[in-house]
Amino acid sequence: MSRYLRYFVPGGMYFFTVVTHDRRPILGTELGRECLRNALETIRARWPFEITAIVLLPDHLHTIWPIKHHID
């Protein structure tokens, strides 16, 4: 996995977009939403984080997460 440089600002937010492979509209299906929900729950169990906002569309999502601490 790539190690991206992240700018740390206390009280700041990350805004990012995730697009499905070939922009396939899988997030608009019940199975797609269930898989996304399970993935988020699994990751949050290991690395807790807060989701301030999320917009789910059939082929991509937008989300905002607060910056809680500096990641080295």
N, CA, C, O and CB atoms as a CASP TS submission, in Angstrom:
PFRMAT TS
TARGET T0000
AUTHOR 0000-0000-0000
METHOD Language model
MODEL 1
PARENT N/A
ATOM      1  N   MET     1       0.844  -1.169   0.000  1.00  0.00           N
ATOM      2  CA  MET     1       0.000   0.000   0.000  1.00  0.00           C
ATOM      3  C   MET     1       0.892   1.235   0.000  1.00  0.00           C
ATOM      4  O   MET     1       1.948   1.239   0.633  1.00  0.00           O
ATOM      5  CB  MET     1      -0.962  -0.004   1.215  1.00  0.00           C
ATOM      6  N   SER     2       0.486   2.251  -0.685  1.00  0.00           N
ATOM      7  CA  SER     2       1.229   3.500  -0.748  1.00  0.00           C
ATOM      8  C   SER     2       1.166   4.225   0.587  1.00  0.00           C
ATOM      9  O   SER     2       0.186   4.124   1.324  1.00  0.00           O
ATOM     10  CB  SER     2       0.686   4.392  -1.865  1.00  0.00           C
ATOM     11  N   ARG     3       2.230   4.957   0.881  1.00  0.00           N
ATOM     12  CA  ARG     3       2.241   5.806   2.074  1.00  0.00           C
ATOM     13  C   ARG     3       2.133   7.246   1.592  1.00  0.00           C
ATOM     14  O   ARG     3       3.119   7.845   1.164  1.00  0.00           O
ATOM     15  CB  ARG     3       3.545   5.582   2.949  1.00  0.00           C
ATOM     16  N   TYR     4       0.946   7.782   1.665  1.00  0.00           N
ATOM     17  CA  TYR     4       0.697   9.134   1.202  1.00  0.00           C
ATOM     18  C   TYR     4       1.080  10.130   2.287  1.00  0.00           C
ATOM     19  O   TYR     4       0.898   9.861   3.475  1.00  0.00           O
ATOM     20  CB  TYR     4      -0.774   9.310   0.799  1.00  0.00           C
ATOM     21  N   LEU     5       1.605  11.268   1.884  1.00  0.00           N
ATOM     22  CA  LEU     5       1.901  12.351   2.797  1.00  0.00           C
ATOM     23  C   LEU     5       0.587  13.038   3.150  1.00  0.00           C
ATOM     24  O   LEU     5      -0.162  13.453   2.266  1.00  0.00           O
ATOM     25  CB  LEU     5       2.922  13.354   2.177  1.00  0.00           C
ATOM     26  N   ARG     6       0.316  13.153   4.429  1.00  0.00           N
ATOM     27  CA  ARG     6      -0.925  13.773   4.882  1.00  0.00           C
ATOM     28  C   ARG     6      -0.588  15.010   5.698  1.00  0.00           C
ATOM     29  O   ARG     6       0.285  14.968   6.565  1.00  0.00           O
ATOM     30  CB  ARG     6      -1.781  12.778   5.714  1.00  0.00           C
ATOM     31  N   TYR     7      -1.263  16.086   5.428  1.00  0.00           N
ATOM     32  CA  TYR     7      -1.063  17.336   6.138  1.00  0.00           C
ATOM     33  C   TYR     7      -1.904  17.310   7.401  1.00  0.00           C
ATOM     34  O   TYR     7      -3.122  17.145   7.329  1.00  0.00           O
ATOM     35  CB  TYR     7      -1.426  18.556   5.248  1.00  0.00           C
ATOM     36  N   PHE     8      -1.270  17.470   8.565  1.00  0.00           N
ATOM     37  CA  PHE     8      -1.964  17.397   9.844  1.00  0.00           C
ATOM     38  C   PHE     8      -2.294  18.790  10.350  1.00  0.00           C
ATOM     39  O   PHE     8      -1.411  19.633  10.504  1.00  0.00           O
ATOM     40  CB  PHE     8      -1.122  16.644  10.873  1.00  0.00           C
ATOM     41  N   VAL     9      -3.571  19.020  10.606  1.00  0.00           N
ATOM     42  CA  VAL     9      -4.042  20.268  11.196  1.00  0.00           C
ATOM     43  C   VAL     9      -5.021  19.886  12.300  1.00  0.00           C
ATOM     44  O   VAL     9      -6.069  19.309  12.010  1.00  0.00           O
ATOM     45  CB  VAL     9      -4.713  21.219  10.118  1.00  0.00           C
ATOM     46  N   PRO    10      -4.705  20.195  13.565  1.00  0.00           N
ATOM     47  CA  PRO    10      -5.650  19.864  14.630  1.00  0.00           C
ATOM     48  C   PRO    10      -7.034  20.436  14.333  1.00  0.00           C
ATOM     49  O   PRO    10      -7.166  21.610  13.989  1.00  0.00           O
ATOM     50  CB  PRO    10      -5.141  20.389  15.978  1.00  0.00           C
ATOM     51  N   GLY    11      -8.051  19.608  14.465  1.00  0.00           N
ATOM     52  CA  GLY    11      -9.416  20.025  14.191  1.00  0.00           C
ATOM     53  C   GLY    11      -9.772  20.027  12.707  1.00  0.00           C
ATOM     54  O   GLY    11     -10.882  20.404  12.334  1.00  0.00           O
ATOM     55  N   GLY    12      -8.832  19.608  11.865  1.00  0.00           N
ATOM     56  CA  GLY    12      -9.071  19.580  10.424  1.00  0.00           C
ATOM     57  C   GLY    12      -9.899  18.377  10.010  1.00  0.00           C
ATOM     58  O   GLY    12     -10.259  17.535  10.834  1.00  0.00           O
ATOM     59  N   MET    13     -10.190  18.312   8.740  1.00  0.00           N
ATOM     60  CA  MET    13     -10.995  17.226   8.179  1.00  0.00           C
ATOM     61  C   MET    13     -10.347  16.697   6.908  1.00  0.00           C
ATOM     62  O   MET    13      -9.677  17.433   6.183  1.00  0.00           O
ATOM     63  CB  MET    13     -12.434  17.703   7.890  1.00  0.00           C
ATOM     64  N   TYR    14     -10.556  15.410   6.649  1.00  0.00           N
ATOM     65  CA  TYR    14     -10.191  14.810   5.369  1.00  0.00           C
ATOM     66  C   TYR    14     -11.463  14.673   4.546  1.00  0.00           C
ATOM     67  O   TYR    14     -12.467  14.166   5.047  1.00  0.00           O
ATOM     68  CB  TYR    14      -9.481  13.418   5.561  1.00  0.00           C
ATOM     69  N   PHE    15     -11.439  15.115   3.298  1.00  0.00           N
ATOM     70  CA  PHE    15     -12.522  14.880   2.357  1.00  0.00           C
ATOM     71  C   PHE    15     -11.939  14.025   1.246  1.00  0.00           C
ATOM     72  O   PHE    15     -10.904  14.370   0.675  1.00  0.00           O
ATOM     73  CB  PHE    15     -13.136  16.228   1.804  1.00  0.00           C
ATOM     74  N   PHE    16     -12.590  12.918   0.936  1.00  0.00           N
ATOM     75  CA  PHE    16     -12.095  12.123  -0.177  1.00  0.00           C
ATOM     76  C   PHE    16     -13.226  11.396  -0.879  1.00  0.00           C
ATOM     77  O   PHE    16     -14.329  11.243  -0.354  1.00  0.00           O
ATOM     78  CB  PHE    16     -11.056  11.129   0.304  1.00  0.00           C
ATOM     79  N   THR    17     -12.911  10.958  -2.072  1.00  0.00           N
ATOM     80  CA  THR    17     -13.847  10.251  -2.931  1.00  0.00           C
ATOM     81  C   THR    17     -13.259   8.894  -3.258  1.00  0.00           C
ATOM     82  O   THR    17     -12.062   8.776  -3.518  1.00  0.00           O
ATOM     83  CB  THR    17     -14.150  11.056  -4.224  1.00  0.00           C
ATOM     84  N   VAL    18     -14.093   7.872  -3.247  1.00  0.00           N
ATOM     85  CA  VAL    18     -13.702   6.520  -3.644  1.00  0.00           C
ATOM     86  C   VAL    18     -14.603   6.120  -4.803  1.00  0.00           C
ATOM     87  O   VAL    18     -15.825   6.244  -4.721  1.00  0.00           O
ATOM     88  CB  VAL    18     -13.814   5.496  -2.441  1.00  0.00           C
ATOM     89  N   VAL    19     -13.994   5.639  -5.884  1.00  0.00           N
ATOM     90  CA  VAL    19     -14.735   5.251  -7.086  1.00  0.00           C
ATOM     91  C   VAL    19     -14.611   3.743  -7.277  1.00  0.00           C
ATOM     92  O   VAL    19     -13.533   3.185  -7.069  1.00  0.00           O
ATOM     93  CB  VAL    19     -14.211   6.016  -8.344  1.00  0.00           C
ATOM     94  N   THR    20     -15.680   3.084  -7.665  1.00  0.00           N
ATOM     95  CA  THR    20     -15.643   1.646  -7.909  1.00  0.00           C
ATOM     96  C   THR    20     -14.845   1.343  -9.189  1.00  0.00           C
ATOM     97  O   THR    20     -14.678   2.206 -10.050  1.00  0.00           O
ATOM     98  CB  THR    20     -17.085   1.079  -8.018  1.00  0.00           C
ATOM     99  N   HIS    21     -14.371   0.133  -9.289  1.00  0.00           N
ATOM    100  CA  HIS    21     -13.621  -0.311 -10.469  1.00  0.00           C
ATOM    101  C   HIS    21     -14.485  -0.156 -11.717  1.00  0.00           C
ATOM    102  O   HIS    21     -15.625  -0.620 -11.762  1.00  0.00           O
ATOM    103  CB  HIS    21     -13.157  -1.787 -10.309  1.00  0.00           C
ATOM    104  N   ASP    22     -13.929   0.498 -12.721  1.00  0.00           N
ATOM    105  CA  ASP    22     -14.637   0.747 -13.984  1.00  0.00           C
ATOM    106  C   ASP    22     -15.961   1.489 -13.774  1.00  0.00           C
ATOM    107  O   ASP    22     -16.856   1.437 -14.618  1.00  0.00           O
ATOM    108  CB  ASP    22     -14.899  -0.573 -14.702  1.00  0.00           C
ATOM    109  N   ARG    23     -16.068   2.179 -12.633  1.00  0.00           N
ATOM    110  CA  ARG    23     -17.296   2.919 -12.284  1.00  0.00           C
ATOM    111  C   ARG    23     -18.554   2.049 -12.365  1.00  0.00           C
ATOM    112  O   ARG    23     -19.626   2.504 -12.767  1.00  0.00           O
ATOM    113  CB  ARG    23     -17.456   4.123 -13.205  1.00  0.00           C
ATOM    114  N   ARG    24     -18.389   0.809 -11.977  1.00  0.00           N
ATOM    115  CA  ARG    24     -19.551  -0.088 -11.954  1.00  0.00           C
ATOM    116  C   ARG    24     -20.499   0.345 -10.837  1.00  0.00           C
ATOM    117  O   ARG    24     -20.035   0.698  -9.754  1.00  0.00           O
ATOM    118  CB  ARG    24     -19.108  -1.575 -11.755  1.00  0.00           C
ATOM    119  N   PRO    25     -21.804   0.329 -11.065  1.00  0.00           N
ATOM    120  CA  PRO    25     -22.772   0.855 -10.095  1.00  0.00           C
ATOM    121  C   PRO    25     -23.119  -0.132  -8.970  1.00  0.00           C
ATOM    122  O   PRO    25     -24.291  -0.335  -8.651  1.00  0.00           O
ATOM    123  CB  PRO    25     -24.037   1.248 -10.815  1.00  0.00           C
ATOM    124  N   ILE    26     -22.093  -0.736  -8.380  1.00  0.00           N
ATOM    125  CA  ILE    26     -22.332  -1.772  -7.361  1.00  0.00           C
ATOM    126  C   ILE    26     -22.786  -1.222  -6.013  1.00  0.00           C
ATOM    127  O   ILE    26     -23.398  -1.945  -5.227  1.00  0.00           O
ATOM    128  CB  ILE    26     -21.081  -2.575  -7.161  1.00  0.00           C
ATOM    129  N   LEU    27     -22.493   0.051  -5.733  1.00  0.00           N
ATOM    130  CA  LEU    27     -22.884   0.597  -4.432  1.00  0.00           C
ATOM    131  C   LEU    27     -24.358   0.933  -4.356  1.00  0.00           C
ATOM    132  O   LEU    27     -24.870   1.271  -3.289  1.00  0.00           O
ATOM    133  CB  LEU    27     -22.077   1.826  -4.126  1.00  0.00           C
ATOM    134  N   GLY    28     -25.043   0.840  -5.485  1.00  0.00           N
ATOM    135  CA  GLY    28     -26.486   1.067  -5.505  1.00  0.00           C
ATOM    136  C   GLY    28     -27.283  -0.191  -5.236  1.00  0.00           C
ATOM    137  O   GLY    28     -28.513  -0.158  -5.196  1.00  0.00           O
ATOM    138  N   THR    29     -26.580  -1.313  -5.048  1.00  0.00           N
ATOM    139  CA  THR    29     -27.265  -2.581  -4.786  1.00  0.00           C
ATOM    140  C   THR    29     -27.241  -2.897  -3.294  1.00  0.00           C
ATOM    141  O   THR    29     -26.391  -2.399  -2.556  1.00  0.00           O
ATOM    142  CB  THR    29     -26.613  -3.729  -5.587  1.00  0.00           C
ATOM    143  N   GLU    30     -28.171  -3.718  -2.867  1.00  0.00           N
ATOM    144  CA  GLU    30     -28.199  -4.132  -1.459  1.00  0.00           C
ATOM    145  C   GLU    30     -26.908  -4.855  -1.082  1.00  0.00           C
ATOM    146  O   GLU    30     -26.353  -4.611  -0.010  1.00  0.00           O
ATOM    147  CB  GLU    30     -29.415  -5.041  -1.187  1.00  0.00           C
ATOM    148  N   LEU    31     -26.426  -5.743  -1.952  1.00  0.00           N
ATOM    149  CA  LEU    31     -25.182  -6.468  -1.678  1.00  0.00           C
ATOM    150  C   LEU    31     -23.996  -5.508  -1.601  1.00  0.00           C
ATOM    151  O   LEU    31     -23.150  -5.648  -0.718  1.00  0.00           O
ATOM    152  CB  LEU    31     -24.931  -7.533  -2.761  1.00  0.00           C
ATOM    153  N   GLY    32     -23.924  -4.554  -2.495  1.00  0.00           N
ATOM    154  CA  GLY    32     -22.831  -3.584  -2.477  1.00  0.00           C
ATOM    155  C   GLY    32     -22.803  -2.773  -1.200  1.00  0.00           C
ATOM    156  O   GLY    32     -21.738  -2.567  -0.617  1.00  0.00           O
ATOM    157  N   ARG    33     -23.963  -2.310  -0.755  1.00  0.00           N
ATOM    158  CA  ARG    33     -24.044  -1.541   0.495  1.00  0.00           C
ATOM    159  C   ARG    33     -23.686  -2.413   1.693  1.00  0.00           C
ATOM    160  O   ARG    33     -23.027  -1.950   2.624  1.00  0.00           O
ATOM    161  CB  ARG    33     -25.455  -0.950   0.677  1.00  0.00           C
ATOM    162  N   GLU    34     -24.117  -3.668   1.673  1.00  0.00           N
ATOM    163  CA  GLU    34     -23.787  -4.586   2.769  1.00  0.00           C
ATOM    164  C   GLU    34     -22.285  -4.837   2.827  1.00  0.00           C
ATOM    165  O   GLU    34     -21.705  -4.851   3.913  1.00  0.00           O
ATOM    166  CB  GLU    34     -24.542  -5.919   2.605  1.00  0.00           C
ATOM    167  N   CYS    35     -21.651  -5.034   1.684  1.00  0.00           N
ATOM    168  CA  CYS    35     -20.200  -5.252   1.646  1.00  0.00           C
ATOM    169  C   CYS    35     -19.447  -4.026   2.151  1.00  0.00           C
ATOM    170  O   CYS    35     -18.485  -4.159   2.909  1.00  0.00           O
ATOM    171  CB  CYS    35     -19.746  -5.594   0.219  1.00  0.00           C
ATOM    172  N   LEU    36     -19.872  -2.841   1.742  1.00  0.00           N
ATOM    173  CA  LEU    36     -19.245  -1.605   2.210  1.00  0.00           C
ATOM    174  C   LEU    36     -19.408  -1.465   3.717  1.00  0.00           C
ATOM    175  O   LEU    36     -18.449  -1.141   4.418  1.00  0.00           O
ATOM    176  CB  LEU    36     -19.848  -0.384   1.494  1.00  0.00           C
ATOM    177  N   ARG    37     -20.610  -1.704   4.217  1.00  0.00           N
ATOM    178  CA  ARG    37     -20.874  -1.622   5.663  1.00  0.00           C
ATOM    179  C   ARG    37     -19.984  -2.594   6.429  1.00  0.00           C
ATOM    180  O   ARG    37     -19.400  -2.222   7.446  1.00  0.00           O
ATOM    181  CB  ARG    37     -22.359  -1.917   5.962  1.00  0.00           C
ATOM    182  N   ASN    38     -19.873  -3.840   5.955  1.00  0.00           N
ATOM    183  CA  ASN    38     -19.029  -4.837   6.620  1.00  0.00           C
ATOM    184  C   ASN    38     -17.559  -4.431   6.596  1.00  0.00           C
ATOM    185  O   ASN    38     -16.851  -4.600   7.588  1.00  0.00           O
ATOM    186  CB  ASN    38     -19.200  -6.204   5.957  1.00  0.00           C
ATOM    187  N   ALA    39     -17.103  -3.899   5.471  1.00  0.00           N
ATOM    188  CA  ALA    39     -15.706  -3.463   5.368  1.00  0.00           C
ATOM    189  C   ALA    39     -15.425  -2.328   6.349  1.00  0.00           C
ATOM    190  O   ALA    39     -14.406  -2.346   7.039  1.00  0.00           O
ATOM    191  CB  ALA    39     -15.381  -3.015   3.926  1.00  0.00           C
ATOM    192  N   LEU    40     -16.315  -1.347   6.418  1.00  0.00           N
ATOM    193  CA  LEU    40     -16.117  -0.239   7.351  1.00  0.00           C
ATOM    194  C   LEU    40     -16.129  -0.718   8.802  1.00  0.00           C
ATOM    195  O   LEU    40     -15.311  -0.266   9.604  1.00  0.00           O
ATOM    196  CB  LEU    40     -17.196   0.822   7.144  1.00  0.00           C
ATOM    197  N   GLU    41     -17.028  -1.610   9.145  1.00  0.00           N
ATOM    198  CA  GLU    41     -17.082  -2.142  10.517  1.00  0.00           C
ATOM    199  C   GLU    41     -15.799  -2.903  10.863  1.00  0.00           C
ATOM    200  O   GLU    41     -15.277  -2.771  11.970  1.00  0.00           O
ATOM    201  CB  GLU    41     -18.308  -3.070  10.687  1.00  0.00           C
ATOM    202  N   THR    42     -15.296  -3.693   9.924  1.00  0.00           N
ATOM    203  CA  THR    42     -14.072  -4.464  10.157  1.00  0.00           C
ATOM    204  C   THR    42     -12.878  -3.540  10.377  1.00  0.00           C
ATOM    205  O   THR    42     -12.100  -3.741  11.309  1.00  0.00           O
ATOM    206  CB  THR    42     -13.797  -5.407   8.976  1.00  0.00           C
ATOM    207  N   ILE    43     -12.733  -2.532   9.525  1.00  0.00           N
ATOM    208  CA  ILE    43     -11.614  -1.600   9.646  1.00  0.00           C
ATOM    209  C   ILE    43     -11.736  -0.759  10.913  1.00  0.00           C
ATOM    210  O   ILE    43     -10.745  -0.537  11.607  1.00  0.00           O
ATOM    211  CB  ILE    43     -11.541  -0.691   8.414  1.00  0.00           C
ATOM    212  N   ARG    44     -12.938  -0.295  11.215  1.00  0.00           N
ATOM    213  CA  ARG    44     -13.126   0.536  12.413  1.00  0.00           C
ATOM    214  C   ARG    44     -12.899  -0.248  13.697  1.00  0.00           C
ATOM    215  O   ARG    44     -12.541   0.347  14.714  1.00  0.00           O
ATOM    216  CB  ARG    44     -14.525   1.132  12.424  1.00  0.00           C
ATOM    217  N   ALA    45     -13.094  -1.558  13.683  1.00  0.00           N
ATOM    218  CA  ALA    45     -12.811  -2.379  14.865  1.00  0.00           C
ATOM    219  C   ALA    45     -11.315  -2.390  15.165  1.00  0.00           C
ATOM    220  O   ALA    45     -10.907  -2.438  16.325  1.00  0.00           O
ATOM    221  CB  ALA    45     -13.325  -3.820  14.661  1.00  0.00           C
ATOM    222  N   ARG    46     -10.503  -2.346  14.115  1.00  0.00           N
ATOM    223  CA  ARG    46      -9.044  -2.379  14.297  1.00  0.00           C
ATOM    224  C   ARG    46      -8.460  -0.980  14.469  1.00  0.00           C
ATOM    225  O   ARG    46      -7.597  -0.766  15.321  1.00  0.00           O
ATOM    226  CB  ARG    46      -8.378  -3.070  13.107  1.00  0.00           C
ATOM    227  N   TRP    47      -8.925  -0.035  13.668  1.00  0.00           N
ATOM    228  CA  TRP    47      -8.448   1.345  13.704  1.00  0.00           C
ATOM    229  C   TRP    47      -9.654   2.268  13.837  1.00  0.00           C
ATOM    230  O   TRP    47     -10.193   2.723  12.828  1.00  0.00           O
ATOM    231  CB  TRP    47      -7.613   1.691  12.425  1.00  0.00           C
ATOM    232  N   PRO    48     -10.088   2.555  15.069  1.00  0.00           N
ATOM    233  CA  PRO    48     -11.291   3.373  15.261  1.00  0.00           C
ATOM    234  C   PRO    48     -11.154   4.751  14.602  1.00  0.00           C
ATOM    235  O   PRO    48     -10.116   5.404  14.707  1.00  0.00           O
ATOM    236  CB  PRO    48     -11.579   3.540  16.758  1.00  0.00           C
ATOM    237  N   PHE    49     -12.190   5.163  13.943  1.00  0.00           N
ATOM    238  CA  PHE    49     -12.250   6.485  13.344  1.00  0.00           C
ATOM    239  C   PHE    49     -13.705   6.902  13.259  1.00  0.00           C
ATOM    240  O   PHE    49     -14.614   6.074  13.328  1.00  0.00           O
ATOM    241  CB  PHE    49     -11.577   6.505  11.944  1.00  0.00           C
ATOM    242  N   GLU    50     -13.904   8.184  13.109  1.00  0.00           N
ATOM    243  CA  GLU    50     -15.253   8.759  13.036  1.00  0.00           C
ATOM    244  C   GLU    50     -15.549   9.133  11.580  1.00  0.00           C
ATOM    245  O   GLU    50     -14.671   9.617  10.866  1.00  0.00           O
ATOM    246  CB  GLU    50     -15.387  10.015  13.977  1.00  0.00           C
ATOM    247  N   ILE    51     -16.752   8.911  11.165  1.00  0.00           N
ATOM    248  CA  ILE    51     -17.215   9.360   9.858  1.00  0.00           C
ATOM    249  C   ILE    51     -18.177  10.516  10.112  1.00  0.00           C
ATOM    250  O   ILE    51     -19.259  10.324  10.667  1.00  0.00           O
ATOM    251  CB  ILE    51     -17.905   8.190   9.039  1.00  0.00           C
ATOM    252  N   THR    52     -17.777  11.711   9.702  1.00  0.00           N
ATOM    253  CA  THR    52     -18.612  12.893   9.898  1.00  0.00           C
ATOM    254  C   THR    52     -19.747  12.925   8.891  1.00  0.00           C
ATOM    255  O   THR    52     -20.885  13.251   9.231  1.00  0.00           O
ATOM    256  CB  THR    52     -17.775  14.166   9.787  1.00  0.00           C
ATOM    257  N   ALA    53     -19.430  12.583   7.649  1.00  0.00           N
ATOM    258  CA  ALA    53     -20.441  12.597   6.595  1.00  0.00           C
ATOM    259  C   ALA    53     -20.053  11.595   5.518  1.00  0.00           C
ATOM    260  O   ALA    53     -18.873  11.339   5.281  1.00  0.00           O
ATOM    261  CB  ALA    53     -20.601  14.019   5.991  1.00  0.00           C
ATOM    262  N   ILE    54     -21.067  11.035   4.873  1.00  0.00           N
ATOM    263  CA  ILE    54     -20.826  10.134   3.743  1.00  0.00           C
ATOM    264  C   ILE    54     -21.993  10.284   2.768  1.00  0.00           C
ATOM    265  O   ILE    54     -23.156  10.344   3.165  1.00  0.00           O
ATOM    266  CB  ILE    54     -20.669   8.636   4.219  1.00  0.00           C
ATOM    267  N   VAL    55     -21.648  10.341   1.493  1.00  0.00           N
ATOM    268  CA  VAL    55     -22.647  10.380   0.424  1.00  0.00           C
ATOM    269  C   VAL    55     -22.365   9.176  -0.455  1.00  0.00           C
ATOM    270  O   VAL    55     -21.287   9.067  -1.039  1.00  0.00           O
ATOM    271  CB  VAL    55     -22.598  11.741  -0.401  1.00  0.00           C
ATOM    272  N   LEU    56     -23.316   8.287  -0.549  1.00  0.00           N
ATOM    273  CA  LEU    56     -23.160   7.050  -1.301  1.00  0.00           C
ATOM    274  C   LEU    56     -23.949   7.136  -2.597  1.00  0.00           C
ATOM    275  O   LEU    56     -25.165   7.329  -2.586  1.00  0.00           O
ATOM    276  CB  LEU    56     -23.617   5.837  -0.466  1.00  0.00           C
ATOM    277  N   LEU    57     -23.250   6.992  -3.705  1.00  0.00           N
ATOM    278  CA  LEU    57     -23.862   6.982  -5.034  1.00  0.00           C
ATOM    279  C   LEU    57     -23.579   5.616  -5.663  1.00  0.00           C
ATOM    280  O   LEU    57     -22.733   4.883  -5.151  1.00  0.00           O
ATOM    281  CB  LEU    57     -23.310   8.158  -5.938  1.00  0.00           C
ATOM    282  N   PRO    58     -24.245   5.259  -6.734  1.00  0.00           N
ATOM    283  CA  PRO    58     -24.087   3.910  -7.287  1.00  0.00           C
ATOM    284  C   PRO    58     -22.654   3.519  -7.650  1.00  0.00           C
ATOM    285  O   PRO    58     -22.283   2.354  -7.503  1.00  0.00           O
ATOM    286  CB  PRO    58     -24.932   3.784  -8.495  1.00  0.00           C
ATOM    287  N   ASP    59     -21.839   4.472  -8.123  1.00  0.00           N
ATOM    288  CA  ASP    59     -20.488   4.106  -8.565  1.00  0.00           C
ATOM    289  C   ASP    59     -19.368   4.798  -7.796  1.00  0.00           C
ATOM    290  O   ASP    59     -18.198   4.629  -8.138  1.00  0.00           O
ATOM    291  CB  ASP    59     -20.341   4.418 -10.017  1.00  0.00           C
ATOM    292  N   HIS    60     -19.699   5.568  -6.771  1.00  0.00           N
ATOM    293  CA  HIS    60     -18.670   6.201  -5.949  1.00  0.00           C
ATOM    294  C   HIS    60     -19.269   6.713  -4.649  1.00  0.00           C
ATOM    295  O   HIS    60     -20.487   6.759  -4.476  1.00  0.00           O
ATOM    296  CB  HIS    60     -17.997   7.350  -6.712  1.00  0.00           C
ATOM    297  N   LEU    61     -18.377   7.098  -3.735  1.00  0.00           N
ATOM    298  CA  LEU    61     -18.826   7.707  -2.498  1.00  0.00           C
ATOM    299  C   LEU    61     -17.919   8.884  -2.165  1.00  0.00           C
ATOM    300  O   LEU    61     -16.753   8.919  -2.558  1.00  0.00           O
ATOM    301  CB  LEU    61     -18.842   6.675  -1.345  1.00  0.00           C
ATOM    302  N   HIS    62     -18.472   9.843  -1.436  1.00  0.00           N
ATOM    303  CA  HIS    62     -17.735  10.972  -0.883  1.00  0.00           C
ATOM    304  C   HIS    62     -17.859  10.855   0.627  1.00  0.00           C
ATOM    305  O   HIS    62     -18.913  10.477   1.140  1.00  0.00           O
ATOM    306  CB  HIS    62     -18.280  12.367  -1.418  1.00  0.00           C
ATOM    307  N   THR    63     -16.790  11.177   1.338  1.00  0.00           N
ATOM    308  CA  THR    63     -16.857  11.094   2.780  1.00  0.00           C
ATOM    309  C   THR    63     -15.949  12.136   3.426  1.00  0.00           C
ATOM    310  O   THR    63     -14.979  12.596   2.825  1.00  0.00           O
ATOM    311  CB  THR    63     -16.480   9.697   3.246  1.00  0.00           C
ATOM    312  N   ILE    64     -16.282  12.494   4.655  1.00  0.00           N
ATOM    313  CA  ILE    64     -15.499  13.450   5.442  1.00  0.00           C
ATOM    314  C   ILE    64     -15.201  12.796   6.783  1.00  0.00           C
ATOM    315  O   ILE    64     -16.095  12.313   7.478  1.00  0.00           O
ATOM    316  CB  ILE    64     -16.262  14.822   5.629  1.00  0.00           C
ATOM    317  N   TRP    65     -13.911  12.796   7.125  1.00  0.00           N
ATOM    318  CA  TRP    65     -13.461  12.250   8.406  1.00  0.00           C
ATOM    319  C   TRP    65     -12.663  13.311   9.138  1.00  0.00           C
ATOM    320  O   TRP    65     -11.846  13.994   8.520  1.00  0.00           O
ATOM    321  CB  TRP    65     -12.612  10.961   8.206  1.00  0.00           C
ATOM    322  N   PRO    66     -12.876  13.472  10.446  1.00  0.00           N
ATOM    323  CA  PRO    66     -12.059  14.429  11.217  1.00  0.00           C
ATOM    324  C   PRO    66     -10.659  13.880  11.430  1.00  0.00           C
ATOM    325  O   PRO    66     -10.458  12.667  11.496  1.00  0.00           O
ATOM    326  CB  PRO    66     -12.718  14.741  12.582  1.00  0.00           C
ATOM    327  N   ILE    67      -9.690  14.786  11.536  1.00  0.00           N
ATOM    328  CA  ILE    67      -8.306  14.411  11.839  1.00  0.00           C
ATOM    329  C   ILE    67      -8.185  14.373  13.356  1.00  0.00           C
ATOM    330  O   ILE    67      -8.357  15.397  14.018  1.00  0.00           O
ATOM    331  CB  ILE    67      -7.261  15.422  11.196  1.00  0.00           C
ATOM    332  N   LYS    68      -7.891  13.208  13.910  1.00  0.00           N
ATOM    333  CA  LYS    68      -7.813  13.058  15.358  1.00  0.00           C
ATOM    334  C   LYS    68      -6.378  13.150  15.879  1.00  0.00           C
ATOM    335  O   LYS    68      -6.149  13.707  16.953  1.00  0.00           O
ATOM    336  CB  LYS    68      -8.422  11.735  15.769  1.00  0.00           C
ATOM    337  N   HIS    69      -5.418  12.617  15.138  1.00  0.00           N
ATOM    338  CA  HIS    69      -4.021  12.650  15.584  1.00  0.00           C
ATOM    339  C   HIS    69      -3.118  12.469  14.378  1.00  0.00           C
ATOM    340  O   HIS    69      -3.559  12.079  13.297  1.00  0.00           O
ATOM    341  CB  HIS    69      -3.740  11.551  16.654  1.00  0.00           C
ATOM    342  N   HIS    70      -1.875  12.755  14.586  1.00  0.00           N
ATOM    343  CA  HIS    70      -0.890  12.639  13.509  1.00  0.00           C
ATOM    344  C   HIS    70      -0.544  11.175  13.292  1.00  0.00           C
ATOM    345  O   HIS    70      -0.284  10.452  14.254  1.00  0.00           O
ATOM    346  CB  HIS    70       0.386  13.458  13.832  1.00  0.00           C
ATOM    347  N   ILE    71      -0.536  10.731  12.046  1.00  0.00           N
ATOM    348  CA  ILE    71      -0.180   9.357  11.692  1.00  0.00           C
ATOM    349  C   ILE    71       1.219   9.376  11.090  1.00  0.00           C
ATOM    350  O   ILE    71       1.448  10.037  10.077  1.00  0.00           O
ATOM    351  CB  ILE    71      -1.219   8.729  10.692  1.00  0.00           C
ATOM    352  N   ASP    72       2.158   8.656  11.704  1.00  0.00           N
ATOM    353  CA  ASP    72       3.531   8.589  11.171  1.00  0.00           C
ATOM    354  C   ASP    72       3.691   7.454  10.195  1.00  0.00           C
ATOM    355  O   ASP    72       4.778   7.254   9.654  1.00  0.00           O
ATOM    356  CB  ASP    72       4.539   8.435  12.297  1.00  0.00           C
TER
END
